[in-house]
Amino acid sequence: VLCVLRDFPQIQHAVLGDGGVLAGMRPGGILVVCSTISPADVRSVGEAATARGVRVLDAPMSGGDRRAGRIASGDSMSDAHRARGHPAGASCWEIQP
């Protein structure tokens, strides 16, 4: 599931809330969070997802109006994610720590 929301309060409501996206995901699914949120907020999404057997990929979008839709991902972006058809396609690159 590709999640493109503005901020953490929106994620709390739409993804983590009662009847939210996470509640409908199956174990083994991948939640791609494209919001630019704090590392602590990403961890809280990850903890909730892990409890349901869902993996989280932190992939904030950047670039503003000129490059909207570019996604950067940290080392959580594995070859397994790409092999499963990551929706970001050619606009995705890995950033190593």
Accessible surface in RSA format (square Angstrom, percent):
REM  Atomic radii and reference values for relative SASA: ProtOr
REM  Chains: A
REM  Algorithm: Lee & Richards
REM  Probe-radius: 1.40
REM  Slices: 20
REM RES _ NUM      All-atoms   Total-Side   Main-Chain    Non-polar    All polar
REM                ABS   REL    ABS   REL    ABS   REL    ABS   REL    ABS   REL
RES VAL A   1    86.85  57.1  52.71  47.7  34.13  82.3  63.76  55.4  23.08  62.6
RES LEU A   2    76.35  42.5  49.08  35.1  27.27  68.6  49.08  34.5  27.27  73.4
RES CYS A   3     8.59   6.5   3.41   3.8   5.18  12.2   7.25  18.4   1.34   1.4
RES VAL A   4    81.68  53.7  57.24  51.8  24.44  58.9  57.24  49.7  24.44  66.3
RES LEU A   5    52.04  29.0  43.72  31.3   8.32  20.9  47.85  33.6   4.19  11.3
RES ARG A   6   178.38  74.9 153.42  78.2  24.96  59.4  76.17 104.1 102.21  61.9
RES ASP A   7    43.25  30.3  43.00  42.8   0.25   0.6  23.36  55.0  19.90  19.8
RES PHE A   8    30.83  15.4  29.43  18.2   1.40   3.7  29.43  17.8   1.40   4.0
RES PRO A   9    86.41  63.0  79.45  72.4   6.96  25.3  80.63  66.6   5.78  35.9
RES GLN A  10    62.77  35.1  58.28  42.6   4.49  10.7  27.05  57.6  35.72  27.1
RES ILE A  11     0.18   0.1   0.18   0.1   0.00   0.0   0.18   0.1   0.00   0.0
RES GLN A  12    85.49  47.8  81.27  59.4   4.22  10.1  18.99  40.4  66.50  50.4
RES HIS A  13   149.64  81.8 137.60  95.6  12.04  30.8  90.85  93.6  58.79  68.4
RES ALA A  14    37.59  34.6  27.85  43.0   9.73  22.1  34.39  48.4   3.19   8.5
RES VAL A  15     2.22   1.5   1.79   1.6   0.42   1.0   1.79   1.6   0.42   1.1
RES LEU A  16    55.66  31.0  25.98  18.6  29.67  74.6  27.55  19.3  28.11  75.6
RES GLY A  17    24.59  30.3   0.00   N/A  24.59  30.3  21.04  57.7   3.55   8.0
RES ASP A  18   159.16 111.5 121.95 121.4  37.21  88.0  43.69 102.8 115.47 115.2
RES GLY A  19    75.72  93.4   0.00   N/A  75.72  93.4  35.29  96.8  40.44  90.6
RES GLY A  20    10.31  12.7   0.00   N/A  10.31  12.7   6.68  18.3   3.62   8.1
RES VAL A  21    58.39  38.4  46.73  42.3  11.66  28.1  55.16  47.9   3.23   8.8
RES LEU A  22     7.76   4.3   7.76   5.6   0.00   0.0   7.76   5.5   0.00   0.0
RES ALA A  23    51.97  47.8  32.85  50.7  19.11  43.5  34.12  48.0  17.85  47.3
RES GLY A  24    68.61  84.6   0.00   N/A  68.61  84.6  39.33 107.9  29.28  65.6
RES MET A  25    20.15  10.4  10.20   6.7   9.95  23.7  15.09  12.8   5.06   6.7
RES ARG A  26   197.35  82.9 192.01  97.9   5.34  12.7  65.46  89.5 131.90  79.9
RES PRO A  27   107.33  78.2  87.13  79.4  20.20  73.4  87.57  72.3  19.76 122.8
RES GLY A  28    36.73  45.3   0.00   N/A  36.73  45.3  34.50  94.7   2.22   5.0
RES GLY A  29    17.29  21.3   0.00   N/A  17.29  21.3  16.37  44.9   0.92   2.1
RES ILE A  30    26.25  14.9  19.72  14.7   6.52  15.7  19.72  14.2   6.52  17.7
RES LEU A  31     0.03   0.0   0.03   0.0   0.00   0.0   0.03   0.0   0.00   0.0
RES VAL A  32     3.06   2.0   3.06   2.8   0.00   0.0   3.06   2.7   0.00   0.0
RES VAL A  33     0.61   0.4   0.61   0.6   0.00   0.0   0.61   0.5   0.00   0.0
RES CYS A  34     4.35   3.3   0.00   0.0   4.35  10.2   0.00   0.0   4.35   4.7
RES SER A  35     3.17   2.7   0.00   0.0   3.17   7.3   2.81   6.0   0.36   0.5
RES THR A  36   106.06  75.4  84.17  85.3  21.89  52.2  73.76  99.1  32.30  48.8
RES ILE A  37    30.32  17.3   3.07   2.3  27.25  65.7  11.92   8.6  18.40  49.9
RES SER A  38    51.39  43.4  40.26  53.7  11.12  25.6  42.40  90.3   8.98  12.6
RES PRO A  39    92.28  67.3  87.16  79.4   5.12  18.6  91.77  75.8   0.50   3.1
RES ALA A  40    58.55  53.8  51.22  79.0   7.33  16.7  52.17  73.5   6.38  16.9
RES ASP A  41    36.12  25.3  35.79  35.6   0.33   0.8   0.33   0.8  35.79  35.7
RES VAL A  42    22.03  14.5  21.40  19.4   0.64   1.5  21.66  18.8   0.38   1.0
RES ARG A  43   143.83  60.4 137.90  70.3   5.93  14.1  67.31  92.0  76.52  46.4
RES SER A  44    42.81  36.2  37.48  50.0   5.32  12.3  38.25  81.4   4.56   6.4
RES VAL A  45     0.16   0.1   0.16   0.1   0.00   0.0   0.16   0.1   0.00   0.0
RES GLY A  46    16.96  20.9   0.00   N/A  16.96  20.9  16.96  46.5   0.00   0.0
RES GLU A  47   123.67  71.0 111.97  84.7  11.70  27.9  49.53  95.8  74.14  60.5
RES ALA A  48    35.75  32.9  24.36  37.6  11.39  25.9  33.27  46.9   2.48   6.6
RES ALA A  49     0.00   0.0   0.00   0.0   0.00   0.0   0.00   0.0   0.00   0.0
RES THR A  50   101.75  72.4  89.40  90.6  12.34  29.4  67.22  90.3  34.53  52.2
RES ALA A  51    91.37  84.0  46.47  71.7  44.90 102.1  59.02  83.1  32.35  85.7
RES ARG A  52   104.27  43.8  91.28  46.5  12.99  30.9  32.30  44.1  71.98  43.6
RES GLY A  53    37.75  46.5   0.00   N/A  37.75  46.5  29.68  81.5   8.07  18.1
RES VAL A  54     3.02   2.0   0.00   0.0   3.02   7.3   0.24   0.2   2.78   7.5
RES ARG A  55   116.94  49.1 112.68  57.4   4.26  10.1  47.01  64.2  69.93  42.4
RES VAL A  56    29.89  19.7   8.54   7.7  21.34  51.4   8.54   7.4  21.34  57.9
RES LEU A  57     0.00   0.0   0.00   0.0   0.00   0.0   0.00   0.0   0.00   0.0
RES ASP A  58    46.65  32.7  45.14  44.9   1.50   3.6  11.72  27.6  34.93  34.8
RES ALA A  59     0.00   0.0   0.00   0.0   0.00   0.0   0.00   0.0   0.00   0.0
RES PRO A  60    39.50  28.8  38.82  35.4   0.68   2.5  38.82  32.0   0.68   4.2
RES MET A  61    56.86  29.4  45.57  30.2  11.29  26.9  32.76  27.8  24.11  31.9
RES SER A  62    53.46  45.2  41.56  55.5  11.90  27.4  46.45  98.9   7.01   9.8
RES GLY A  63    29.11  35.9   0.00   N/A  29.11  35.9  11.14  30.6  17.97  40.3
RES GLY A  64    53.46  65.9   0.00   N/A  53.46  65.9  43.38 119.0  10.08  22.6
RES ASP A  65   148.24 103.8 117.22 116.7  31.03  73.4  37.57  88.4 110.67 110.4
RES ARG A  66   230.28  96.7 193.83  98.8  36.46  86.8  73.03  99.8 157.25  95.3
RES ARG A  67   128.93  54.1 122.34  62.4   6.59  15.7  54.19  74.1  74.74  45.3
RES ALA A  68    78.75  72.4  48.45  74.8  30.30  68.9  51.40  72.4  27.35  72.5
RES GLY A  69    32.81  40.5   0.00   N/A  32.81  40.5  23.61  64.8   9.20  20.6
RES ARG A  70    88.94  37.3  88.94  45.3   0.00   0.0  16.92  23.1  72.02  43.6
RES ILE A  71     4.50   2.6   4.50   3.4   0.00   0.0   4.50   3.2   0.00   0.0
RES ALA A  72    14.34  13.2  13.88  21.4   0.47   1.1  14.04  19.8   0.30   0.8
RES SER A  73     1.30   1.1   0.00   0.0   1.30   3.0   1.30   2.8   0.00   0.0
RES GLY A  74    32.94  40.6   0.00   N/A  32.94  40.6  25.48  69.9   7.46  16.7
RES ASP A  75    93.76  65.7  74.08  73.7  19.68  46.5  13.44  31.6  80.32  80.1
RES SER A  76    48.91  41.3  35.44  47.3  13.47  31.0  43.43  92.5   5.48   7.7
RES MET A  77     3.86   2.0   2.27   1.5   1.59   3.8   2.27   1.9   1.59   2.1
RES SER A  78    38.04  32.1  31.42  41.9   6.61  15.2  37.87  80.7   0.16   0.2
RES ASP A  79   110.92  77.7 104.01 103.5   6.90  16.3  37.27  87.7  73.65  73.4
RES ALA A  80    51.39  47.2  41.51  64.1   9.88  22.5  48.64  68.5   2.74   7.3
RES HIS A  81     4.54   2.5   3.29   2.3   1.25   3.2   3.40   3.5   1.14   1.3
RES ARG A  82    98.00  41.1  82.21  41.9  15.79  37.6  54.18  74.0  43.82  26.6
RES ALA A  83    90.82  83.5  48.16  74.3  42.66  97.0  61.02  85.9  29.79  78.9
RES ARG A  84   149.79  62.9 112.48  57.3  37.31  88.8  51.66  70.6  98.13  59.5
RES GLY A  85    57.27  70.6   0.00   N/A  57.27  70.6  36.99 101.5  20.28  45.4
RES HIS A  86    23.75  13.0   6.52   4.5  17.23  44.1  10.77  11.1  12.98  15.1
RES PRO A  87    81.37  59.3  43.20  39.4  38.17 138.8  54.20  44.7  27.17 168.9
RES ALA A  88    14.66  13.5   0.00   0.0  14.66  33.3   5.97   8.4   8.68  23.0
RES GLY A  89    51.29  63.3   0.00   N/A  51.29  63.3  40.14 110.2  11.15  25.0
RES ALA A  90   111.96 102.9  68.32 105.4  43.64  99.3  81.01 114.1  30.95  82.0
RES SER A  91    40.91  34.6  39.47  52.7   1.44   3.3   5.55  11.8  35.36  49.5
RES CYS A  92    27.00  20.4   5.01   5.6  21.99  51.7   4.54  11.5  22.46  24.2
RES TRP A  93    87.80  35.2  80.97  39.2   6.83  16.0  74.82  39.9  12.98  21.1
RES GLU A  94    65.58  37.7  40.72  30.8  24.86  59.2  12.62  24.4  52.96  43.2
RES ILE A  95    88.56  50.4  83.70  62.4   4.86  11.7  87.02  62.7   1.54   4.2
RES GLN A  96   115.88  64.8  93.80  68.6  22.08  52.6  57.99 123.4  57.90  43.9
RES PRO A  97   146.59 106.8  72.50  66.1  74.09 269.3 113.90  94.0  32.70 203.2
END  Absolute sums over single chains surface
CHAIN  1 A     5798.4       4179.1       1619.3       3292.4       2506.0
END  Absolute sums over all chains
TOTAL          5798.4       4179.1       1619.3       3292.4       2506.0
